[in-house]
Amino acid sequence: MTQHELTEDRSADTNAPDVYAAEPIPEGARAEIDRLLASGDLFRYTASEAAPVALLETEFADYMGAKYALAVSSCSAALFLSLKALDLPAGAKVLIPAFTFAAVPSAVVHAGCVPVLVEVGQSLRIDLDDFGRKLTDDIAAVLISHMRGHTSDMDAIMAACTARSIPLIEDAAHSLGTLWSGCKIGTIGKIGCFSFQSYKMVNGGEGGMLITDDPEIAARAVIMSGAYEHNWKKHKGLQNSYANWQNRLPLYNMRMQNLSAAVIRPQIPEIDARVAAGRRNHDYVAERLNQSPWIEVPPALPQEVRAPDSLQFNLIGVESDAQALAFQAAAAERGIALQIFGLAPDNARAFWNWQFLGAAPDLPLTRAMLMRACDLRLPTRLTQADLDSITLALLESAAKTLGAA
Ligand SMILES: *Cc1c(COP(=O)(O)O)cnc(C)c1O
């Protein structure tokens, strides 16, 4: 079922909270958009300085505590440019989690590399035994997706990567605002990538950001993103590095335009409040759902302070797919549109649907998890009454459909 079909299914209970509707964009965006429409100044490199995209880059870098930030058209573009900026040889192997969004293996393929999928078990985090087994000498880079904001053990992963001098890219598309031992997620690896697609913490419709402290990586990514001729002079950083790469790298033209930056910039100061609200909502619902014998919300790791805008839980002791689908249908009848990753046809987060990779590898842990893991959007704007109504509907649906087992 697609998200659209799930939304349509809500007709059963029109009082249920709508978890798909977007929030209004902060009022502050309006004047800036009007100004841009009046001047027609939409291209980031037209103005000699202080273009909205350039200002967003500075503000985002400051927020993250990163040296360099590059705004691009999507997180997928940021992931692709990250791999290209690492200058990996053609056919290089890149470790990625087997539980991620199809855009991630796609970016790896697009960059001319070969993804190697690592198991993700019921904790929704990278299985460290499988990671250790697969981190062989021929792995050129590791790309960790903090999928749905669940942070894998970054201490163990960083230690293993550092010991082998393997660069680590963080796909933090869904982790803006998450902390790991007090450190902002996306700043642990060599490169961090973020998304401003509408279902993420900051809604720009589409958009992405790449951050790094490495001036050479920044320079290479900036040029390949489409800073042709001397447009790199409008980026902060070591101008020598840019001059050095001038004309030596292909241009992929994945730039962000000013209107997107105008929509995104006023949301940056709101991130911390959204993160706090998201975490409060998530933890409130999680605590209550965990009282059900059939539902388990994976806990955060001790080092992790999450920034959730969605909630995932495993169905426990549910033997048959039919029973899991009956639970989903009962929830839908109550107006709660949830997805069971592996039971939704063509779900983009189920690795066996990534047919562009060839035959699906054998990943029993990930497969078992996907067949019983439920995915529910939990936007930070939900009210206490919304949360109570969602919780009650899920608990009653579970009791009704799973209790008879
Ligand atoms: C949304 C998402 C992406 C893709 O982001 P886009 O900006 O849509 O390209 C990649 N990885 C994860 C984990 C995501 O949630």
The ligand as an SDF file (V2000), in Angstrom:
LIG
                    3D

 15 15  0  0  0  0  0  0  0  0999 V2000
   14.3790   10.4800    3.1940 C   0  0  0  0  0  0  0  0  0  0  0  0
   15.5940    9.6790    3.3160 C   0  0  0  0  0  0  0  0  0  0  0  0
   16.5790    9.6920    2.3050 C   0  0  0  0  0  0  0  0  0  0  0  0
   16.4040   10.4320    1.0000 C   0  0  0  0  0  0  0  0  0  0  0  0
   16.2830   11.8030    1.1700 O   0  0  0  0  0  0  0  0  0  0  0  0
   15.8790   12.7020   -0.1240 P   0  0  0  0  0  0  0  0  0  0  0  0
   16.1280   14.1000    0.3480 O   0  0  0  0  0  0  0  0  0  0  0  0
   14.4460   12.4370   -0.4030 O   0  0  0  0  0  0  0  0  0  0  0  0
   16.7710   12.2960   -1.2240 O   0  0  0  0  0  0  0  0  0  0  0  0
   17.7180    8.9450    2.4920 C   0  0  0  0  0  0  0  0  0  0  0  0
   17.8970    8.2200    3.6180 N   0  0  0  0  0  0  0  0  0  0  0  0
   16.9830    8.1810    4.6030 C   0  0  0  0  0  0  0  0  0  0  0  0
   17.2730    7.3910    5.8370 C   0  0  0  0  0  0  0  0  0  0  0  0
   15.8030    8.8990    4.4890 C   0  0  0  0  0  0  0  0  0  0  0  0
   14.9020    8.8440    5.4660 O   0  0  0  0  0  0  0  0  0  0  0  0
  1  2  1  0
  2  3  1  0
  2 14  2  0
  3  4  1  0
  3 10  2  0
  4  5  1  0
  5  6  1  0
  6  7  2  0
  6  8  1  0
  6  9  1  0
 10 11  1  0
 11 12  2  0
 12 13  1  0
 12 14  1  0
 14 15  1  0
M  END
$$$$
